[in-house]
């Protein structure tokens, strides 16, 4: 007696399963997650050196807290889900290092630990792990501790009466400029040089624009980061900052101050270029970066926050899928004709 059609077992096709897709076909076995993460760690080395030179053991402590905490969080939470450990891809180390660079040197140890577990748990593991997250994990962790412990990460949390580290006795440049814009104070003439070289207070990764540029150019040359994203970010910031300078010619805070100040370059080169949370096509990447740069300036100009990188990163991460959908590249030779009738 024959089986019903639904009961008939379909034999597996013999030989390998071949998928056919339009050309071009590009395959690079060298471009692995581990290689990309190692490139990011190498690129962040100048930023780490600059932070240690400026903040001394305060910077070393933040790095030694955040990196092992992120690695431990990934190991614990991945095992808790019954999944295979992926620590060898170095992504947790990158998350920990970027989180450390987004914190002030004076942040308490427990802030880094809690931020690390929030970054890996909320920003990564709940989405499925490596390559599945929607938002940048380090920025998720930074946002979590900023909302949970605002006193430790507010403007006053960056200042510490430690004569051995002179920059910690002053407010960050972004906070000082915001305050002086309210009372009409003057911007120091040597501030641009200080922002470029890195002799200012702030989060660990925002003190030296030169270090960020060196590491960022390395990522772009290695093609680990898409150059369209930081280029779009700089153009977006320049557009809004330029309009602000035209509208307020009396302002001493120029376009260059906005580019070199704060965590903008760290965000444009190291955070925004995360391949998981950024768009796929060149045009979408350019728009993605431009929206980020414009949002950073909008937050700086029209809100009480003197810095807007964290909020802007999370906002543009949210529109990345939409950009992929809206900005589909045109096929070579034009669209495929559709037969009528």
C-alpha positions as CSV (number, residue, x, y, z in Angstrom):
1,X,0.0,0.0,0.0
2,X,1.5,3.3,-1.1
3,X,2.3,6.2,1.2
4,X,0.5,9.5,1.1
5,X,2.3,12.2,-0.7
6,X,3.0,14.0,2.6
7,X,4.6,10.8,4.0
8,X,7.0,10.3,1.1
9,X,10.6,10.9,2.1
10,X,12.5,13.1,-0.3
11,X,16.0,11.8,-0.9
12,X,18.8,14.3,-0.3
13,X,20.4,15.4,-3.6
14,X,23.8,13.8,-4.3
15,X,26.9,16.0,-4.3
16,X,27.4,19.5,-2.9
17,X,24.6,22.0,-2.7
18,X,25.5,24.9,-5.1
19,X,23.9,28.3,-4.8
20,X,23.8,30.4,-7.9
21,X,23.9,34.2,-7.6
22,X,24.7,37.1,-9.9
23,X,28.4,38.1,-10.4
24,X,30.8,39.4,-9.2
25,X,31.8,36.6,-6.8
26,X,34.4,37.7,-4.3
27,X,35.8,35.4,-1.6
28,X,38.5,36.3,0.9
29,X,39.3,33.7,3.6
30,X,41.7,36.2,5.2
31,X,38.8,38.6,6.1
32,X,37.6,36.9,9.3
33,X,36.1,38.4,12.4
34,X,39.2,37.7,14.4
35,X,41.4,39.5,11.8
36,X,39.1,42.5,11.8
37,X,39.0,42.7,15.6
38,X,42.8,42.5,15.8
39,X,43.1,45.3,13.3
40,X,40.8,47.4,15.5
41,X,42.9,46.6,18.6
42,X,46.0,47.7,16.7
43,X,44.4,50.8,15.5
44,X,43.3,51.7,19.1
45,X,46.9,51.3,20.4
46,X,47.7,55.0,19.7
47,X,44.6,56.1,21.6
48,X,45.5,53.8,24.5
49,X,49.1,55.3,24.6
50,X,47.7,58.8,24.5
51,X,45.3,58.1,27.3
52,X,48.0,56.6,29.5
53,X,50.3,59.6,28.8
54,X,47.6,62.1,29.8
55,X,45.9,60.2,32.7
56,X,48.6,57.9,33.9
57,X,47.4,55.0,36.1
58,X,43.8,56.2,36.0
59,X,43.7,55.1,32.3
60,X,45.5,51.8,32.9
61,X,43.0,51.0,35.7
62,X,39.9,51.7,33.4
63,X,41.3,49.5,30.7
64,X,42.2,46.7,33.1
65,X,38.7,46.8,34.5
66,X,36.6,47.1,31.3
67,X,38.5,44.6,29.0
68,X,38.6,41.6,31.4
69,X,35.0,42.4,32.5
70,X,33.7,42.3,29.0
71,X,35.5,39.0,28.3
72,X,34.2,37.5,31.5
73,X,30.7,38.7,30.8
74,X,30.8,37.1,27.3
75,X,32.0,33.8,28.7
76,X,29.5,33.7,31.5
77,X,26.4,34.8,29.5
78,X,27.3,32.7,26.5
79,X,27.6,29.6,28.7
80,X,24.4,30.5,30.4
81,X,22.6,30.3,27.0
82,X,24.2,27.0,26.3
83,X,26.2,28.3,23.3
84,X,29.8,27.8,22.2
85,X,32.3,30.3,23.5
86,X,33.5,32.8,20.9
87,X,36.2,34.6,22.9
88,X,38.9,33.9,20.4
89,X,37.3,36.3,17.9
90,X,38.5,39.2,20.2
91,X,35.2,41.1,19.8
92,X,34.7,41.2,23.6
93,X,38.1,42.8,24.0
94,X,37.3,45.5,21.4
95,X,34.0,46.2,23.2
96,X,35.8,46.5,26.5
97,X,38.5,48.8,25.1
98,X,36.0,51.1,23.4
99,X,33.9,51.2,26.6
100,X,36.9,52.1,28.6
101,X,37.7,54.9,26.2
102,X,34.2,56.3,26.5
103,X,34.5,56.6,30.3
104,X,36.2,59.4,32.3
105,X,39.5,58.5,33.9
106,X,37.9,59.1,37.3
107,X,35.0,56.7,36.9
108,X,34.7,54.2,39.8
109,X,35.7,50.7,39.2
110,X,32.1,49.4,39.6
111,X,30.9,51.6,36.8
112,X,33.2,49.9,34.4
113,X,32.2,46.4,35.6
114,X,28.5,47.1,35.4
115,X,28.9,48.9,32.1
116,X,30.8,45.9,30.7
117,X,28.1,43.4,31.7
118,X,25.4,45.7,30.3
119,X,27.3,46.1,27.0
120,X,27.8,42.4,26.5
121,X,24.5,41.2,28.0
122,X,22.0,43.9,26.7
123,X,23.9,45.0,23.7
124,X,25.1,41.7,22.3
125,X,24.0,38.4,23.9
126,X,20.2,39.1,23.9
127,X,20.4,39.6,20.2
128,X,22.1,36.3,19.6
129,X,25.8,37.0,19.9
130,X,28.5,38.1,17.5
131,X,27.1,39.6,14.3
132,X,23.5,39.7,15.5
133,X,23.4,42.9,17.5
134,X,21.5,45.9,16.3
135,X,23.3,48.6,18.4
136,X,26.9,49.0,19.2
137,X,27.5,47.1,22.5
138,X,30.0,49.5,23.9
139,X,27.6,52.4,23.5
140,X,24.8,50.4,25.0
141,X,26.9,49.8,28.1
142,X,27.9,53.5,28.2
143,X,24.3,54.6,27.9
144,X,23.3,52.2,30.7
145,X,25.8,53.5,33.2
146,X,25.1,57.0,32.2
147,X,21.4,56.6,33.1
148,X,22.0,54.5,36.1
149,X,24.9,56.5,37.7
150,X,24.5,60.1,36.3
151,X,26.6,61.6,39.1
152,X,29.7,59.6,38.2
153,X,29.5,60.5,34.5
154,X,28.3,64.1,34.7
155,X,30.5,67.0,34.1
156,X,31.6,67.1,37.7
157,X,32.6,63.4,37.5
158,X,35.5,64.3,35.2
159,X,37.2,66.6,37.7
160,X,39.5,65.3,40.4
161,X,41.7,67.3,42.7
162,X,44.9,65.3,41.9
163,X,47.9,67.5,41.3
164,X,49.9,64.6,39.8
165,X,47.5,64.6,36.8
166,X,47.0,68.3,36.0
167,X,44.3,67.8,33.4
168,X,42.0,66.3,35.9
169,X,41.8,69.5,37.9
170,X,40.0,71.2,35.0
171,X,36.7,70.6,33.3
172,X,36.6,69.1,29.8
173,X,36.9,71.5,26.9
174,X,33.4,70.7,25.7
175,X,32.0,71.6,29.2
176,X,34.1,74.8,29.4
177,X,33.0,76.0,26.0
178,X,29.4,75.3,26.9
179,X,29.7,77.3,30.1
180,X,31.6,80.2,28.4
181,X,29.0,80.4,25.6
182,X,26.5,81.2,28.4
183,X,28.6,83.9,30.0
184,X,30.4,85.3,27.0
185,X,33.9,84.0,28.0
186,X,36.7,83.7,25.5
187,X,38.1,80.4,24.1
188,X,41.9,79.9,24.9
189,X,44.0,80.6,21.8
190,X,46.0,77.4,22.2
191,X,43.0,75.1,22.6
192,X,43.1,73.8,19.0
193,X,46.7,72.6,19.5
194,X,45.7,71.0,22.8
195,X,42.7,69.2,21.3
196,X,44.9,67.9,18.4
197,X,47.8,66.6,20.5
198,X,45.7,65.4,23.5
199,X,46.6,67.5,26.5
200,X,43.0,68.0,27.7
201,X,40.5,66.4,30.1
202,X,37.7,64.2,29.0
203,X,36.9,60.5,28.4
204,X,40.0,58.4,27.8
205,X,39.5,58.2,24.0
206,X,38.6,61.8,23.3
207,X,41.8,63.6,24.5
208,X,44.0,63.2,21.4
209,X,42.6,63.8,17.9
210,X,46.0,62.9,16.4
211,X,45.8,59.4,18.0
212,X,42.3,58.8,16.7
213,X,43.3,60.0,13.2
214,X,46.3,57.7,13.1
215,X,44.3,54.6,14.2
216,X,41.4,55.5,11.9
217,X,43.5,55.9,8.8
218,X,45.1,52.5,9.6
219,X,41.6,50.9,9.7
220,X,40.7,52.5,6.4
221,X,43.9,51.5,4.7
222,X,43.4,47.9,5.9
223,X,39.8,48.1,4.7
224,X,38.6,46.9,8.0
225,X,36.7,50.2,8.2
226,X,34.8,51.7,5.2
227,X,36.2,55.2,4.5
228,X,32.7,56.4,3.5
229,X,31.5,56.3,7.0
230,X,34.0,58.7,8.7
231,X,34.0,60.8,5.5
232,X,30.3,61.2,5.7
233,X,30.5,61.9,9.4
234,X,33.0,64.7,8.9
235,X,30.9,66.2,6.1
236,X,27.7,66.1,8.1
237,X,29.4,67.8,11.1
238,X,31.1,70.4,8.9
239,X,27.8,71.3,7.2
240,X,25.9,71.9,10.5
241,X,28.9,73.5,12.3
242,X,29.6,75.7,9.2
243,X,26.0,77.0,9.2
244,X,26.3,77.7,13.0
245,X,29.5,79.7,12.4
246,X,27.8,81.7,9.7
247,X,24.7,82.4,11.9
248,X,26.9,83.3,14.9
249,X,30.1,84.9,13.5
250,X,31.0,86.1,17.0
251,X,31.4,82.6,18.3
252,X,35.0,81.6,18.9
253,X,34.2,77.8,18.8
254,X,34.9,77.1,15.2
255,X,34.3,74.1,12.9
256,X,37.8,72.8,13.7
257,X,37.0,72.9,17.4
258,X,34.0,70.7,16.8
259,X,35.9,68.2,14.7
260,X,38.8,67.9,17.1
261,X,36.8,68.2,20.3
262,X,35.0,65.6,22.3
263,X,34.7,62.0,21.1
264,X,33.7,62.8,17.6
265,X,36.7,61.3,15.8
266,X,36.7,58.2,18.1
267,X,33.1,57.7,17.2
268,X,33.5,58.3,13.5
269,X,36.5,56.0,13.0
270,X,36.1,53.2,15.6
271,X,32.5,53.0,16.8
272,X,30.4,54.0,13.8
273,X,32.4,51.7,11.4
274,X,31.4,48.6,13.2
275,X,30.4,46.3,10.3
276,X,27.6,44.7,12.2
277,X,25.7,47.9,13.0
278,X,26.5,49.9,9.9
279,X,24.9,49.7,6.4
280,X,26.2,47.6,3.5
281,X,26.4,49.8,0.4
282,X,28.8,52.7,-0.2
283,X,26.0,55.3,-0.7
284,X,24.2,54.1,2.5
285,X,27.4,54.3,4.5
286,X,28.0,57.9,3.3
287,X,24.5,58.9,4.4
288,X,24.8,56.9,7.6
289,X,27.9,58.9,8.5
290,X,26.5,62.2,7.5
291,X,23.4,61.7,9.7
292,X,25.7,60.9,12.6
293,X,27.8,64.0,12.1
294,X,24.7,66.2,11.8
295,X,23.1,64.7,14.9
296,X,26.3,65.2,17.0
297,X,26.2,68.9,16.1
298,X,22.5,69.2,16.7
299,X,22.9,67.8,20.2
300,X,25.9,70.0,21.0
301,X,24.1,73.2,19.8
302,X,20.5,72.7,21.0
303,X,20.6,70.5,24.1
304,X,22.2,70.8,27.6
305,X,24.6,68.0,26.7
306,X,28.0,69.4,25.5
307,X,28.7,66.0,23.8
308,X,26.4,63.9,21.6
309,X,28.4,61.0,20.2
310,X,26.8,58.2,22.3
311,X,23.3,59.3,21.5
312,X,24.0,59.8,17.8
313,X,25.7,56.4,17.4
314,X,22.7,54.6,18.9
315,X,20.2,56.7,16.8
316,X,21.9,55.9,13.5
317,X,22.4,52.3,14.4
318,X,18.6,52.2,14.5
319,X,18.2,53.5,11.0
320,X,20.9,51.3,9.4
321,X,18.4,48.6,8.3
322,X,16.2,51.3,6.7
323,X,19.2,52.6,4.8
324,X,19.9,49.1,3.5
325,X,16.3,48.8,2.3
326,X,16.0,52.2,0.8
327,X,19.5,52.5,-0.9
328,X,19.7,49.3,-2.9
329,X,22.4,49.7,-5.6
330,X,21.3,49.6,-9.3
331,X,22.3,46.4,-11.0
332,X,24.8,46.6,-13.8
333,X,23.0,47.1,-17.1
334,X,19.9,48.4,-15.4
335,X,17.0,46.7,-13.6
336,X,15.8,43.3,-14.8
337,X,13.0,43.8,-17.3
338,X,9.6,42.6,-16.2
339,X,7.5,40.7,-18.8
340,X,3.9,42.1,-19.1
341,X,1.0,39.9,-19.7
